[in-house]
Amino acid sequence: MNADKVLDAKGLACPMPIVRTKKAIEELQTGQILEVQSTDKGSKNDLTGWANSTGHQLLESKEENGIYTFWIKKK
């Protein structure tokens, strides 16, 4: 999936991936896609909940070799 911006949040513990995601998505235009990479296991639930509560769309997520990757479309 092509992203307009990639956020590297690997090595950060919650809530920092959420804090950085919020900041990064504010820099995007409506409809653009942010890719977030995290190593925090809690980020799956946190980013899913954050996207739902803020109205942004979590398009896809995957876990591979301990790296969680999310694609979020800005509302």
PDB file of N, CA, C, O and CB in Angstrom:
ATOM      1  N   MET A   1       0.851  -1.187   0.000  1.00  0.00           N
ATOM      2  CA  MET A   1       0.000   0.000   0.000  1.00  0.00           C
ATOM      3  C   MET A   1       0.890   1.241   0.000  1.00  0.00           C
ATOM      4  O   MET A   1       1.851   1.331   0.764  1.00  0.00           O
ATOM      5  CB  MET A   1      -0.965   0.003   1.231  1.00  0.00           C
ATOM      6  N   ASN A   2       0.562   2.173  -0.848  1.00  0.00           N
ATOM      7  CA  ASN A   2       1.340   3.400  -0.918  1.00  0.00           C
ATOM      8  C   ASN A   2       0.882   4.381   0.158  1.00  0.00           C
ATOM      9  O   ASN A   2      -0.313   4.623   0.324  1.00  0.00           O
ATOM     10  CB  ASN A   2       1.220   4.035  -2.312  1.00  0.00           C
ATOM     11  N   ALA A   3       1.842   4.939   0.882  1.00  0.00           N
ATOM     12  CA  ALA A   3       1.533   5.906   1.935  1.00  0.00           C
ATOM     13  C   ALA A   3       2.086   7.270   1.533  1.00  0.00           C
ATOM     14  O   ALA A   3       3.098   7.363   0.838  1.00  0.00           O
ATOM     15  CB  ALA A   3       2.122   5.451   3.307  1.00  0.00           C
ATOM     16  N   ASP A   4       1.413   8.316   1.975  1.00  0.00           N
ATOM     17  CA  ASP A   4       1.897   9.672   1.715  1.00  0.00           C
ATOM     18  C   ASP A   4       2.988  10.071   2.689  1.00  0.00           C
ATOM     19  O   ASP A   4       3.813  10.940   2.407  1.00  0.00           O
ATOM     20  CB  ASP A   4       0.751  10.666   1.791  1.00  0.00           C
ATOM     21  N   LYS A   5       2.976   9.413   3.853  1.00  0.00           N
ATOM     22  CA  LYS A   5       3.987   9.699   4.866  1.00  0.00           C
ATOM     23  C   LYS A   5       4.201   8.434   5.680  1.00  0.00           C
ATOM     24  O   LYS A   5       3.258   7.676   5.907  1.00  0.00           O
ATOM     25  CB  LYS A   5       3.562  10.899   5.782  1.00  0.00           C
ATOM     26  N   VAL A   6       5.442   8.197   6.125  1.00  0.00           N
ATOM     27  CA  VAL A   6       5.772   7.039   6.949  1.00  0.00           C
ATOM     28  C   VAL A   6       6.274   7.541   8.299  1.00  0.00           C
ATOM     29  O   VAL A   6       7.169   8.383   8.374  1.00  0.00           O
ATOM     30  CB  VAL A   6       6.841   6.128   6.251  1.00  0.00           C
ATOM     31  N   LEU A   7       5.680   7.006   9.360  1.00  0.00           N
ATOM     32  CA  LEU A   7       6.097   7.347  10.717  1.00  0.00           C
ATOM     33  C   LEU A   7       6.794   6.144  11.328  1.00  0.00           C
ATOM     34  O   LEU A   7       6.205   5.070  11.449  1.00  0.00           O
ATOM     35  CB  LEU A   7       4.886   7.790  11.588  1.00  0.00           C
ATOM     36  N   ASP A   8       8.038   6.328  11.707  1.00  0.00           N
ATOM     37  CA  ASP A   8       8.805   5.268  12.361  1.00  0.00           C
ATOM     38  C   ASP A   8       8.679   5.451  13.870  1.00  0.00           C
ATOM     39  O   ASP A   8       9.316   6.328  14.455  1.00  0.00           O
ATOM     40  CB  ASP A   8      10.310   5.288  11.912  1.00  0.00           C
ATOM     41  N   ALA A   9       7.846   4.610  14.494  1.00  0.00           N
ATOM     42  CA  ALA A   9       7.652   4.678  15.947  1.00  0.00           C
ATOM     43  C   ALA A   9       8.221   3.434  16.614  1.00  0.00           C
ATOM     44  O   ALA A   9       7.856   3.099  17.741  1.00  0.00           O
ATOM     45  CB  ALA A   9       6.154   4.833  16.293  1.00  0.00           C
ATOM     46  N   LYS A  10       9.124   2.750  15.904  1.00  0.00           N
ATOM     47  CA  LYS A  10       9.715   1.531  16.448  1.00  0.00           C
ATOM     48  C   LYS A  10      10.566   1.888  17.677  1.00  0.00           C
ATOM     49  O   LYS A  10      11.282   2.889  17.692  1.00  0.00           O
ATOM     50  CB  LYS A  10      10.577   0.798  15.365  1.00  0.00           C
ATOM     51  N   GLY A  11      10.462   1.041  18.695  1.00  0.00           N
ATOM     52  CA  GLY A  11      11.246   1.251  19.912  1.00  0.00           C
ATOM     53  C   GLY A  11      10.575   2.162  20.921  1.00  0.00           C
ATOM     54  O   GLY A  11      11.085   2.346  22.026  1.00  0.00           O
ATOM     55  N   LEU A  12       9.438   2.734  20.556  1.00  0.00           N
ATOM     56  CA  LEU A  12       8.723   3.628  21.468  1.00  0.00           C
ATOM     57  C   LEU A  12       7.628   2.850  22.197  1.00  0.00           C
ATOM     58  O   LEU A  12       6.951   2.012  21.601  1.00  0.00           O
ATOM     59  CB  LEU A  12       8.116   4.835  20.697  1.00  0.00           C
ATOM     60  N   ALA A  13       7.460   3.131  23.483  1.00  0.00           N
ATOM     61  CA  ALA A  13       6.394   2.498  24.263  1.00  0.00           C
ATOM     62  C   ALA A  13       5.194   3.423  24.309  1.00  0.00           C
ATOM     63  O   ALA A  13       5.317   4.642  24.190  1.00  0.00           O
ATOM     64  CB  ALA A  13       6.875   2.154  25.697  1.00  0.00           C
ATOM     65  N   CYS A  14       4.022   2.811  24.487  1.00  0.00           N
ATOM     66  CA  CYS A  14       2.797   3.611  24.587  1.00  0.00           C
ATOM     67  C   CYS A  14       2.892   4.570  25.773  1.00  0.00           C
ATOM     68  O   CYS A  14       3.385   4.182  26.833  1.00  0.00           O
ATOM     69  CB  CYS A  14       1.553   2.695  24.731  1.00  0.00           C
ATOM     70  N   PRO A  15       2.445   5.775  25.623  1.00  0.00           N
ATOM     71  CA  PRO A  15       1.574   6.272  24.563  1.00  0.00           C
ATOM     72  C   PRO A  15       2.307   6.973  23.424  1.00  0.00           C
ATOM     73  O   PRO A  15       1.659   7.628  22.608  1.00  0.00           O
ATOM     74  CB  PRO A  15       0.579   7.206  25.144  1.00  0.00           C
ATOM     75  N   MET A  16       3.609   6.864  23.339  1.00  0.00           N
ATOM     76  CA  MET A  16       4.349   7.640  22.337  1.00  0.00           C
ATOM     77  C   MET A  16       3.967   7.330  20.884  1.00  0.00           C
ATOM     78  O   MET A  16       3.903   8.261  20.081  1.00  0.00           O
ATOM     79  CB  MET A  16       5.815   7.398  22.515  1.00  0.00           C
ATOM     80  N   PRO A  17       3.708   6.062  20.504  1.00  0.00           N
ATOM     81  CA  PRO A  17       3.266   5.851  19.118  1.00  0.00           C
ATOM     82  C   PRO A  17       1.982   6.623  18.794  1.00  0.00           C
ATOM     83  O   PRO A  17       1.831   7.143  17.688  1.00  0.00           O
ATOM     84  CB  PRO A  17       3.044   4.360  18.864  1.00  0.00           C
ATOM     85  N   ILE A  18       1.069   6.696  19.749  1.00  0.00           N
ATOM     86  CA  ILE A  18      -0.179   7.448  19.526  1.00  0.00           C
ATOM     87  C   ILE A  18       0.113   8.946  19.433  1.00  0.00           C
ATOM     88  O   ILE A  18      -0.425   9.639  18.569  1.00  0.00           O
ATOM     89  CB  ILE A  18      -1.199   7.170  20.667  1.00  0.00           C
ATOM     90  N   VAL A  19       0.953   9.429  20.314  1.00  0.00           N
ATOM     91  CA  VAL A  19       1.297  10.862  20.317  1.00  0.00           C
ATOM     92  C   VAL A  19       1.940  11.247  18.990  1.00  0.00           C
ATOM     93  O   VAL A  19       1.590  12.266  18.394  1.00  0.00           O
ATOM     94  CB  VAL A  19       2.254  11.201  21.496  1.00  0.00           C
ATOM     95  N   ARG A  20       2.874  10.432  18.535  1.00  0.00           N
ATOM     96  CA  ARG A  20       3.551  10.716  17.259  1.00  0.00           C
ATOM     97  C   ARG A  20       2.604  10.562  16.070  1.00  0.00           C
ATOM     98  O   ARG A  20       2.693  11.312  15.097  1.00  0.00           O
ATOM     99  CB  ARG A  20       4.759   9.788  17.081  1.00  0.00           C
ATOM    100  N   THR A  21       1.698   9.588  16.152  1.00  0.00           N
ATOM    101  CA  THR A  21       0.724   9.394  15.074  1.00  0.00           C
ATOM    102  C   THR A  21      -0.186  10.610  14.962  1.00  0.00           C
ATOM    103  O   THR A  21      -0.451  11.096  13.863  1.00  0.00           O
ATOM    104  CB  THR A  21      -0.113   8.119  15.315  1.00  0.00           C
ATOM    105  N   LYS A  22      -0.654  11.090  16.086  1.00  0.00           N
ATOM    106  CA  LYS A  22      -1.540  12.264  16.085  1.00  0.00           C
ATOM    107  C   LYS A  22      -0.831  13.453  15.439  1.00  0.00           C
ATOM    108  O   LYS A  22      -1.414  14.156  14.614  1.00  0.00           O
ATOM    109  CB  LYS A  22      -1.986  12.622  17.532  1.00  0.00           C
ATOM    110  N   LYS A  23       0.416  13.672  15.812  1.00  0.00           N
ATOM    111  CA  LYS A  23       1.181  14.780  15.268  1.00  0.00           C
ATOM    112  C   LYS A  23       1.404  14.612  13.759  1.00  0.00           C
ATOM    113  O   LYS A  23       1.267  15.568  12.996  1.00  0.00           O
ATOM    114  CB  LYS A  23       2.523  14.898  15.993  1.00  0.00           C
ATOM    115  N   ALA A  24       1.744  13.402  13.343  1.00  0.00           N
ATOM    116  CA  ALA A  24       2.044  13.144  11.927  1.00  0.00           C
ATOM    117  C   ALA A  24       0.796  13.293  11.060  1.00  0.00           C
ATOM    118  O   ALA A  24       0.873  13.823   9.951  1.00  0.00           O
ATOM    119  CB  ALA A  24       2.636  11.737  11.754  1.00  0.00           C
ATOM    120  N   ILE A  25      -0.339  12.834  11.551  1.00  0.00           N
ATOM    121  CA  ILE A  25      -1.552  12.884  10.711  1.00  0.00           C
ATOM    122  C   ILE A  25      -2.047  14.318  10.570  1.00  0.00           C
ATOM    123  O   ILE A  25      -2.715  14.650   9.591  1.00  0.00           O
ATOM    124  CB  ILE A  25      -2.671  11.994  11.309  1.00  0.00           C
ATOM    125  N   GLU A  26      -1.726  15.166  11.535  1.00  0.00           N
ATOM    126  CA  GLU A  26      -2.111  16.577  11.437  1.00  0.00           C
ATOM    127  C   GLU A  26      -1.396  17.269  10.277  1.00  0.00           C
ATOM    128  O   GLU A  26      -1.869  18.289   9.775  1.00  0.00           O
ATOM    129  CB  GLU A  26      -1.801  17.304  12.751  1.00  0.00           C
ATOM    130  N   GLU A  27      -0.268  16.722   9.855  1.00  0.00           N
ATOM    131  CA  GLU A  27       0.506  17.312   8.761  1.00  0.00           C
ATOM    132  C   GLU A  27       0.009  16.864   7.388  1.00  0.00           C
ATOM    133  O   GLU A  27       0.477  17.362   6.364  1.00  0.00           O
ATOM    134  CB  GLU A  27       1.972  16.953   8.913  1.00  0.00           C
ATOM    135  N   LEU A  28      -0.950  15.912   7.364  1.00  0.00           N
ATOM    136  CA  LEU A  28      -1.475  15.403   6.098  1.00  0.00           C
ATOM    137  C   LEU A  28      -2.756  16.123   5.712  1.00  0.00           C
ATOM    138  O   LEU A  28      -3.416  16.752   6.540  1.00  0.00           O
ATOM    139  CB  LEU A  28      -1.725  13.897   6.188  1.00  0.00           C
ATOM    140  N   GLN A  29      -3.093  16.013   4.420  1.00  0.00           N
ATOM    141  CA  GLN A  29      -4.356  16.540   3.912  1.00  0.00           C
ATOM    142  C   GLN A  29      -5.414  15.429   4.010  1.00  0.00           C
ATOM    143  O   GLN A  29      -5.075  14.248   4.087  1.00  0.00           O
ATOM    144  CB  GLN A  29      -4.202  17.055   2.427  1.00  0.00           C
ATOM    145  N   THR A  30      -6.666  15.810   4.005  1.00  0.00           N
ATOM    146  CA  THR A  30      -7.771  14.852   4.029  1.00  0.00           C
ATOM    147  C   THR A  30      -7.614  13.845   2.894  1.00  0.00           C
ATOM    148  O   THR A  30      -7.367  14.213   1.746  1.00  0.00           O
ATOM    149  CB  THR A  30      -9.131  15.581   3.920  1.00  0.00           C
ATOM    150  N   GLY A  31      -7.764  12.561   3.241  1.00  0.00           N
ATOM    151  CA  GLY A  31      -7.681  11.499   2.251  1.00  0.00           C
ATOM    152  C   GLY A  31      -6.290  10.923   2.071  1.00  0.00           C
ATOM    153  O   GLY A  31      -6.135   9.878   1.439  1.00  0.00           O
ATOM    154  N   GLN A  32      -5.273  11.582   2.612  1.00  0.00           N
ATOM    155  CA  GLN A  32      -3.920  11.050   2.496  1.00  0.00           C
ATOM    156  C   GLN A  32      -3.725   9.915   3.503  1.00  0.00           C
ATOM    157  O   GLN A  32      -4.467   9.797   4.478  1.00  0.00           O
ATOM    158  CB  GLN A  32      -2.868  12.169   2.720  1.00  0.00           C
ATOM    159  N   ILE A  33      -2.729   9.098   3.249  1.00  0.00           N
ATOM    160  CA  ILE A  33      -2.512   7.887   4.044  1.00  0.00           C
ATOM    161  C   ILE A  33      -1.191   7.976   4.809  1.00  0.00           C
ATOM    162  O   ILE A  33      -0.143   8.320   4.263  1.00  0.00           O
ATOM    163  CB  ILE A  33      -2.522   6.635   3.138  1.00  0.00           C
ATOM    164  N   LEU A  34      -1.291   7.652   6.088  1.00  0.00           N
ATOM    165  CA  LEU A  34      -0.123   7.609   6.971  1.00  0.00           C
ATOM    166  C   LEU A  34       0.208   6.155   7.264  1.00  0.00           C
ATOM    167  O   LEU A  34      -0.668   5.376   7.641  1.00  0.00           O
ATOM    168  CB  LEU A  34      -0.378   8.401   8.296  1.00  0.00           C
ATOM    169  N   GLU A  35       1.465   5.793   7.093  1.00  0.00           N
ATOM    170  CA  GLU A  35       1.930   4.455   7.479  1.00  0.00           C
ATOM    171  C   GLU A  35       2.663   4.590   8.802  1.00  0.00           C
ATOM    172  O   GLU A  35       3.574   5.407   8.929  1.00  0.00           O
ATOM    173  CB  GLU A  35       2.860   3.816   6.375  1.00  0.00           C
ATOM    174  N   VAL A  36       2.270   3.792   9.789  1.00  0.00           N
ATOM    175  CA  VAL A  36       2.889   3.834  11.111  1.00  0.00           C
ATOM    176  C   VAL A  36       3.549   2.488  11.371  1.00  0.00           C
ATOM    177  O   VAL A  36       2.922   1.440  11.223  1.00  0.00           O
ATOM    178  CB  VAL A  36       1.840   4.171  12.223  1.00  0.00           C
ATOM    179  N   GLN A  37       4.822   2.526  11.761  1.00  0.00           N
ATOM    180  CA  GLN A  37       5.539   1.297  12.103  1.00  0.00           C
ATOM    181  C   GLN A  37       5.881   1.354  13.579  1.00  0.00           C
ATOM    182  O   GLN A  37       6.459   2.330  14.057  1.00  0.00           O
ATOM    183  CB  GLN A  37       6.831   1.116  11.231  1.00  0.00           C
ATOM    184  N   SER A  38       5.513   0.286  14.307  1.00  0.00           N
ATOM    185  CA  SER A  38       5.719   0.269  15.754  1.00  0.00           C
ATOM    186  C   SER A  38       6.170  -1.116  16.196  1.00  0.00           C
ATOM    187  O   SER A  38       5.869  -2.112  15.537  1.00  0.00           O
ATOM    188  CB  SER A  38       4.429   0.682  16.498  1.00  0.00           C
ATOM    189  N   THR A  39       6.887  -1.178  17.302  1.00  0.00           N
ATOM    190  CA  THR A  39       7.269  -2.463  17.879  1.00  0.00           C
ATOM    191  C   THR A  39       6.522  -2.720  19.187  1.00  0.00           C
ATOM    192  O   THR A  39       6.695  -3.770  19.805  1.00  0.00           O
ATOM    193  CB  THR A  39       8.783  -2.511  18.115  1.00  0.00           C
ATOM    194  N   ASP A  40       5.706  -1.780  19.601  1.00  0.00           N
ATOM    195  CA  ASP A  40       4.943  -1.908  20.845  1.00  0.00           C
ATOM    196  C   ASP A  40       3.715  -2.790  20.602  1.00  0.00           C
ATOM    197  O   ASP A  40       2.873  -2.466  19.765  1.00  0.00           O
ATOM    198  CB  ASP A  40       4.515  -0.506  21.381  1.00  0.00           C
ATOM    199  N   LYS A  41       3.612  -3.915  21.339  1.00  0.00           N
ATOM    200  CA  LYS A  41       2.486  -4.843  21.146  1.00  0.00           C
ATOM    201  C   LYS A  41       1.144  -4.174  21.400  1.00  0.00           C
ATOM    202  O   LYS A  41       0.144  -4.533  20.778  1.00  0.00           O
ATOM    203  CB  LYS A  41       2.635  -6.051  22.064  1.00  0.00           C
ATOM    204  N   GLY A  42       1.112  -3.219  22.294  1.00  0.00           N
ATOM    205  CA  GLY A  42      -0.137  -2.537  22.615  1.00  0.00           C
ATOM    206  C   GLY A  42      -0.605  -1.589  21.531  1.00  0.00           C
ATOM    207  O   GLY A  42      -1.738  -1.108  21.565  1.00  0.00           O
ATOM    208  N   SER A  43       0.260  -1.319  20.573  1.00  0.00           N
ATOM    209  CA  SER A  43      -0.100  -0.346  19.542  1.00  0.00           C
ATOM    210  C   SER A  43      -1.255  -0.823  18.675  1.00  0.00           C
ATOM    211  O   SER A  43      -1.995  -0.001  18.136  1.00  0.00           O
ATOM    212  CB  SER A  43       1.098  -0.047  18.670  1.00  0.00           C
ATOM    213  N   LYS A  44      -1.425  -2.135  18.529  1.00  0.00           N
ATOM    214  CA  LYS A  44      -2.531  -2.630  17.698  1.00  0.00           C
ATOM    215  C   LYS A  44      -3.875  -2.166  18.274  1.00  0.00           C
ATOM    216  O   LYS A  44      -4.693  -1.584  17.562  1.00  0.00           O
ATOM    217  CB  LYS A  44      -2.491  -4.184  17.601  1.00  0.00           C
ATOM    218  N   ASN A  45      -4.090  -2.424  19.544  1.00  0.00           N
ATOM    219  CA  ASN A  45      -5.343  -1.989  20.167  1.00  0.00           C
ATOM    220  C   ASN A  45      -5.404  -0.474  20.271  1.00  0.00           C
ATOM    221  O   ASN A  45      -6.455   0.123  20.039  1.00  0.00           O
ATOM    222  CB  ASN A  45      -5.498  -2.615  21.556  1.00  0.00           C
ATOM    223  N   ASP A  46      -4.291   0.148  20.617  1.00  0.00           N
ATOM    224  CA  ASP A  46      -4.283   1.599  20.808  1.00  0.00           C
ATOM    225  C   ASP A  46      -4.565   2.342  19.503  1.00  0.00           C
ATOM    226  O   ASP A  46      -5.396   3.250  19.476  1.00  0.00           O
ATOM    227  CB  ASP A  46      -2.939   2.047  21.381  1.00  0.00           C
ATOM    228  N   LEU A  47      -3.890   1.968  18.432  1.00  0.00           N
ATOM    229  CA  LEU A  47      -4.086   2.674  17.164  1.00  0.00           C
ATOM    230  C   LEU A  47      -5.461   2.385  16.558  1.00  0.00           C
ATOM    231  O   LEU A  47      -6.062   3.257  15.931  1.00  0.00           O
ATOM    232  CB  LEU A  47      -2.990   2.286  16.171  1.00  0.00           C
ATOM    233  N   THR A  48      -5.957   1.161  16.747  1.00  0.00           N
ATOM    234  CA  THR A  48      -7.310   0.840  16.268  1.00  0.00           C
ATOM    235  C   THR A  48      -8.334   1.697  17.004  1.00  0.00           C
ATOM    236  O   THR A  48      -9.216   2.289  16.382  1.00  0.00           O
ATOM    237  CB  THR A  48      -7.627  -0.671  16.466  1.00  0.00           C
ATOM    238  N   GLY A  49      -8.215   1.760  18.320  1.00  0.00           N
ATOM    239  CA  GLY A  49      -9.129   2.573  19.121  1.00  0.00           C
ATOM    240  C   GLY A  49      -9.004   4.053  18.815  1.00  0.00           C
ATOM    241  O   GLY A  49     -10.004   4.766  18.741  1.00  0.00           O
ATOM    242  N   TRP A  50      -7.783   4.511  18.640  1.00  0.00           N
ATOM    243  CA  TRP A  50      -7.550   5.927  18.343  1.00  0.00           C
ATOM    244  C   TRP A  50      -8.179   6.299  16.998  1.00  0.00           C
ATOM    245  O   TRP A  50      -8.837   7.332  16.875  1.00  0.00           O
ATOM    246  CB  TRP A  50      -6.033   6.239  18.331  1.00  0.00           C
ATOM    247  N   ALA A  51      -7.969   5.447  15.997  1.00  0.00           N
ATOM    248  CA  ALA A  51      -8.540   5.732  14.670  1.00  0.00           C
ATOM    249  C   ALA A  51     -10.070   5.778  14.742  1.00  0.00           C
ATOM    250  O   ALA A  51     -10.698   6.658  14.153  1.00  0.00           O
ATOM    251  CB  ALA A  51      -8.085   4.662  13.639  1.00  0.00           C
ATOM    252  N   ASN A  52     -10.656   4.836  15.459  1.00  0.00           N
ATOM    253  CA  ASN A  52     -12.119   4.818  15.589  1.00  0.00           C
ATOM    254  C   ASN A  52     -12.630   6.053  16.323  1.00  0.00           C
ATOM    255  O   ASN A  52     -13.640   6.632  15.926  1.00  0.00           O
ATOM    256  CB  ASN A  52     -12.573   3.553  16.325  1.00  0.00           C
ATOM    257  N   SER A  53     -11.954   6.456  17.374  1.00  0.00           N
ATOM    258  CA  SER A  53     -12.441   7.580  18.179  1.00  0.00           C
ATOM    259  C   SER A  53     -12.230   8.933  17.494  1.00  0.00           C
ATOM    260  O   SER A  53     -12.936   9.896  17.795  1.00  0.00           O
ATOM    261  CB  SER A  53     -11.750   7.583  19.528  1.00  0.00           C
ATOM    262  N   THR A  54     -11.274   9.009  16.585  1.00  0.00           N
ATOM    263  CA  THR A  54     -11.002  10.277  15.919  1.00  0.00           C
ATOM    264  C   THR A  54     -11.643  10.378  14.537  1.00  0.00           C
ATOM    265  O   THR A  54     -11.650  11.450  13.932  1.00  0.00           O
ATOM    266  CB  THR A  54      -9.520  10.475  15.799  1.00  0.00           C
ATOM    267  N   GLY A  55     -12.181   9.264  14.038  1.00  0.00           N
ATOM    268  CA  GLY A  55     -12.841   9.277  12.738  1.00  0.00           C
ATOM    269  C   GLY A  55     -11.916   8.987  11.567  1.00  0.00           C
ATOM    270  O   GLY A  55     -12.364   8.952  10.421  1.00  0.00           O
ATOM    271  N   HIS A  56     -10.638   8.779  11.835  1.00  0.00           N
ATOM    272  CA  HIS A  56      -9.718   8.383  10.763  1.00  0.00           C
ATOM    273  C   HIS A  56      -9.968   6.903  10.462  1.00  0.00           C
ATOM    274  O   HIS A  56     -10.469   6.164  11.309  1.00  0.00           O
ATOM    275  CB  HIS A  56      -8.205   8.639  11.169  1.00  0.00           C
ATOM    276  N   GLN A  57      -9.617   6.487   9.261  1.00  0.00           N
ATOM    277  CA  GLN A  57      -9.918   5.118   8.846  1.00  0.00           C
ATOM    278  C   GLN A  57      -8.666   4.250   8.862  1.00  0.00           C
ATOM    279  O   GLN A  57      -7.701   4.514   8.144  1.00  0.00           O
ATOM    280  CB  GLN A  57     -10.543   5.111   7.450  1.00  0.00           C
ATOM    281  N   LEU A  58      -8.696   3.215   9.689  1.00  0.00           N
ATOM    282  CA  LEU A  58      -7.609   2.239   9.683  1.00  0.00           C
ATOM    283  C   LEU A  58      -7.845   1.310   8.503  1.00  0.00           C
ATOM    284  O   LEU A  58      -8.740   0.465   8.544  1.00  0.00           O
ATOM    285  CB  LEU A  58      -7.530   1.438  11.040  1.00  0.00           C
ATOM    286  N   LEU A  59      -7.051   1.462   7.457  1.00  0.00           N
ATOM    287  CA  LEU A  59      -7.256   0.712   6.225  1.00  0.00           C
ATOM    288  C   LEU A  59      -6.767  -0.717   6.338  1.00  0.00           C
ATOM    289  O   LEU A  59      -7.411  -1.647   5.852  1.00  0.00           O
ATOM    290  CB  LEU A  59      -6.561   1.396   5.082  1.00  0.00           C
ATOM    291  N   GLU A  60      -5.604  -0.886   6.993  1.00  0.00           N
ATOM    292  CA  GLU A  60      -4.998  -2.207   7.061  1.00  0.00           C
ATOM    293  C   GLU A  60      -3.947  -2.211   8.150  1.00  0.00           C
ATOM    294  O   GLU A  60      -3.369  -1.172   8.469  1.00  0.00           O
ATOM    295  CB  GLU A  60      -4.385  -2.611   5.704  1.00  0.00           C
ATOM    296  N   SER A  61      -3.698  -3.375   8.719  1.00  0.00           N
ATOM    297  CA  SER A  61      -2.603  -3.520   9.669  1.00  0.00           C
ATOM    298  C   SER A  61      -2.014  -4.915   9.513  1.00  0.00           C
ATOM    299  O   SER A  61      -2.688  -5.851   9.084  1.00  0.00           O
ATOM    300  CB  SER A  61      -3.084  -3.273  11.132  1.00  0.00           C
ATOM    301  N   LYS A  62      -0.750  -5.027   9.869  1.00  0.00           N
ATOM    302  CA  LYS A  62      -0.110  -6.338   9.816  1.00  0.00           C
ATOM    303  C   LYS A  62       1.022  -6.380  10.834  1.00  0.00           C
ATOM    304  O   LYS A  62       1.520  -5.342  11.270  1.00  0.00           O
ATOM    305  CB  LYS A  62       0.421  -6.645   8.387  1.00  0.00           C
ATOM    306  N   GLU A  63       1.421  -7.593  11.205  1.00  0.00           N
ATOM    307  CA  GLU A  63       2.544  -7.802  12.111  1.00  0.00           C
ATOM    308  C   GLU A  63       3.520  -8.722  11.415  1.00  0.00           C
ATOM    309  O   GLU A  63       3.143  -9.787  10.927  1.00  0.00           O
ATOM    310  CB  GLU A  63       2.084  -8.393  13.484  1.00  0.00           C
ATOM    311  N   GLU A  64       4.765  -8.314  11.371  1.00  0.00           N
ATOM    312  CA  GLU A  64       5.767  -9.135  10.709  1.00  0.00           C
ATOM    313  C   GLU A  64       7.094  -8.961  11.437  1.00  0.00           C
ATOM    314  O   GLU A  64       7.624  -7.854  11.525  1.00  0.00           O
ATOM    315  CB  GLU A  64       5.899  -8.758   9.204  1.00  0.00           C
ATOM    316  N   ASN A  65       7.622 -10.057  11.955  1.00  0.00           N
ATOM    317  CA  ASN A  65       8.907 -10.041  12.670  1.00  0.00           C
ATOM    318  C   ASN A  65       8.921  -9.021  13.808  1.00  0.00           C
ATOM    319  O   ASN A  65       9.921  -8.336  14.026  1.00  0.00           O
ATOM    320  CB  ASN A  65      10.044  -9.739  11.697  1.00  0.00           C
ATOM    321  N   GLY A  66       7.810  -8.927  14.525  1.00  0.00           N
ATOM    322  CA  GLY A  66       7.746  -8.034  15.678  1.00  0.00           C
ATOM    323  C   GLY A  66       7.511  -6.575  15.345  1.00  0.00           C
ATOM    324  O   GLY A  66       7.533  -5.724  16.234  1.00  0.00           O
ATOM    325  N   ILE A  67       7.286  -6.276  14.076  1.00  0.00           N
ATOM    326  CA  ILE A  67       6.995  -4.893  13.667  1.00  0.00           C
ATOM    327  C   ILE A  67       5.538  -4.815  13.223  1.00  0.00           C
ATOM    328  O   ILE A  67       5.104  -5.523  12.315  1.00  0.00           O
ATOM    329  CB  ILE A  67       7.955  -4.421  12.513  1.00  0.00           C
ATOM    330  N   TYR A  68       4.802  -3.936  13.889  1.00  0.00           N
ATOM    331  CA  TYR A  68       3.392  -3.723  13.574  1.00  0.00           C
ATOM    332  C   TYR A  68       3.309  -2.528  12.623  1.00  0.00           C
ATOM    333  O   TYR A  68       3.843  -1.454  12.901  1.00  0.00           O
ATOM    334  CB  TYR A  68       2.535  -3.480  14.881  1.00  0.00           C
ATOM    335  N   THR A  69       2.633  -2.740  11.503  1.00  0.00           N
ATOM    336  CA  THR A  69       2.494  -1.677  10.515  1.00  0.00           C
ATOM    337  C   THR A  69       1.011  -1.383  10.302  1.00  0.00           C
ATOM    338  O   THR A  69       0.193  -2.292  10.155  1.00  0.00           O
ATOM    339  CB  THR A  69       3.180  -2.070   9.173  1.00  0.00           C
ATOM    340  N   PHE A  70       0.688  -0.098  10.290  1.00  0.00           N
ATOM    341  CA  PHE A  70      -0.700   0.351  10.144  1.00  0.00           C
ATOM    342  C   PHE A  70      -0.763   1.378   9.023  1.00  0.00           C
ATOM    343  O   PHE A  70       0.159   2.173   8.840  1.00  0.00           O
ATOM    344  CB  PHE A  70      -1.249   0.951  11.480  1.00  0.00           C
ATOM    345  N   TRP A  71      -1.865   1.351   8.275  1.00  0.00           N
ATOM    346  CA  TRP A  71      -2.123   2.367   7.253  1.00  0.00           C
ATOM    347  C   TRP A  71      -3.409   3.077   7.655  1.00  0.00           C
ATOM    348  O   TRP A  71      -4.474   2.463   7.730  1.00  0.00           O
ATOM    349  CB  TRP A  71      -2.234   1.734   5.801  1.00  0.00           C
ATOM    350  N   ILE A  72      -3.298   4.356   7.909  1.00  0.00           N
ATOM    351  CA  ILE A  72      -4.437   5.139   8.391  1.00  0.00           C
ATOM    352  C   ILE A  72      -4.722   6.261   7.403  1.00  0.00           C
ATOM    353  O   ILE A  72      -3.829   7.024   7.035  1.00  0.00           O
ATOM    354  CB  ILE A  72      -4.163   5.713   9.813  1.00  0.00           C
ATOM    355  N   LYS A  73      -5.988   6.349   6.975  1.00  0.00           N
ATOM    356  CA  LYS A  73      -6.431   7.392   6.056  1.00  0.00           C
ATOM    357  C   LYS A  73      -7.011   8.542   6.864  1.00  0.00           C
ATOM    358  O   LYS A  73      -7.902   8.354   7.693  1.00  0.00           O
ATOM    359  CB  LYS A  73      -7.476   6.844   5.040  1.00  0.00           C
ATOM    360  N   LYS A  74      -6.489   9.734   6.607  1.00  0.00           N
ATOM    361  CA  LYS A  74      -6.973  10.903   7.340  1.00  0.00           C
ATOM    362  C   LYS A  74      -8.382  11.263   6.891  1.00  0.00           C
ATOM    363  O   LYS A  74      -8.691  11.258   5.699  1.00  0.00           O
ATOM    364  CB  LYS A  74      -6.026  12.101   7.140  1.00  0.00           C
ATOM    365  N   LYS A  75      -9.228  11.576   7.864  1.00  0.00           N
ATOM    366  CA  LYS A  75     -10.620  11.942   7.538  1.00  0.00           C
ATOM    367  C   LYS A  75     -10.684  13.334   6.970  1.00  0.00           C
ATOM    368  O   LYS A  75     -11.766  13.816   6.637  1.00  0.00           O
ATOM    369  CB  LYS A  75     -11.520  11.846   8.774  1.00  0.00           C
TER     370      LYS A  75
END
